[in-house]
Amino acid sequence: MPPKMVVDNVALIEMVKNKVPQAQIMEKFRFKTSTQLKVAYVNALMETGQAPVLVSGRGKKSKAMDNRISINKRGSLIIPKELVDHFGFKIDDAFEVRKSAAGLSLKKK
């Protein structure tokens, strides 16, 4: 796949506003088809804020939160920041640890 063509957005928008013929614009920016020109023009408008950015139908899936807690070399339990924020824990919160049938259980004191 060839690298993405770098286009001077401001110059492209100015040429279109000044009603420069399509053939001249395509020659200057080395576009092979009018579709390439139109896509570059719309992208330039969106990047400069002159047109609203299109939102695709597919949204990014949020990353699943990692529920794993690890033990470091010193024997301390390491709880990821995402879990701390999710559960509303604060620095210096104390927990009581119990062994259960399922593993370990942490209970906030």
Steps between C-alpha positions, in 0.01 A plus 500: 500500500650837402559760771227754568530809281591814693284793391527867598146542634499881503626524141243246379212683668617835361523362146146363523369830645674694221319276248816362342402235241498142624760387244753756627445402863540132412822574311648711782427246774564197272155348540417233244121506541240757591396276791847540653460877471157498662613277787807719560281813496252360753786377721660846481172665602461263796862541615479880491167500682296648216284187481389266778702182536317190381427241767523145374228248574745280680614632831817394670443228750605599844787299631389237745619579850773266623382350828835341582690592814864399517753450777838671460841380624447660840174311547273803452172473312495724192154630404483672158398868500191427288368266770582749777310774316211269409443385857564845653794400717726770641865505600560339841171305497538188714363157411449177684610192304323168540548167333179371348402196295534709183840645595570824686242749617576866575273688739538873557546588868 
